[in-house]
Amino acid sequence: MVKRKNLTWAAAFAAVIAACLIFIFLTGGKSGENSAEIYENGKLIKTISDLSPDKEYSFEIKTENGTNTITVGEGSIWVSVADCSNQTCVHAGKISHAGQTVICAPHKLVIKIVGETSADAVI
Amino acid sequence: MKISVQKIALIGIFTALSLIIFMVEAQFPVMPIGGMKLGLANIVTMTAMLFIGRKEAGLVLLLRIILAAGLYGTVVSFAFSLTGGILAYLAMCIAVSRVGENQLWVTSVFGGFFHNIGQLCAAAVISGTWAVFSLLPYLIISGILTGTLNGLILQRLWKSPLRKYSIKR
């Protein structure tokens, strides 16, 4: 009886995880044909259509609360330098798949990858 | 309100313990997606729930969040911990009395799950965009997995000889 209850719970949680995985696979995009959108305080401030330039480049985004240096190259985008307090956005590393985001909460900055959806995404 | 010496001592010990675990865990690099972590400090909150009581566990949690924020946190990290912590606490309060002795780990899964939901809501409010909810499936998975791990540790602890220090009636 005890075992069965544990199994029921485990099955329920496994089902939720499976549902999430399916969702990720269905909505996750292919890398290479994506573009990136940068939002400040919920407003779109910049769109980068080519994430695979010949040479990687960096630019600065100045917000009311601080500055982030963002680098683009090899199909991905990442925050290379930030003058925020927690550096979570820098540690977040490179993102390349549609739906992935980097959030710099202190600066209210969000970088989001958008792209065509496909089922062969790799997490 | 009358509070026994035993209770005060246990609340103090649990608060110190969870603060240490929380700070040690903060030293490890965060996972690439959404700052995932194990949330080991939650084991202490749940242990307090079993050893002392629900109200006291809430106190331990609140003290830990305030102390951690005061020691090395920021306003933002405080807001994140608080929303995640409160939501997880409420979920665990409801779950803990409804599951049996051998399903204690389920409480922890609900805790981990709702903690991540709470943090995501805080992130949405702070960043002012719904884009962060694209992280939801990843955080649900990590919440369930870390919750299971913590829950199994908790269950092992509850069945160990340490249980004799429990003052919950």
Interface residues (C-beta under 8 A of the other chain):
Chain A: V2 K5 N6 W9 F13 V16 I17 C20 L21 F23 I24 T27 Y39 N41 G42 S85 N86 T88 H91 A92 G93 G99 Q100 T101 I103 A105 P106 K108 L109 V110 K112
Chain B: P29 V30 P32 I33 G34 G35 T74 V76 S77 F80 G100 N102 Q103 W105 V106 V109 A123 I126 S127 G128 T129 A131 V132 S134 L135 P137 Y138 I140 I141 I144 L145 T148
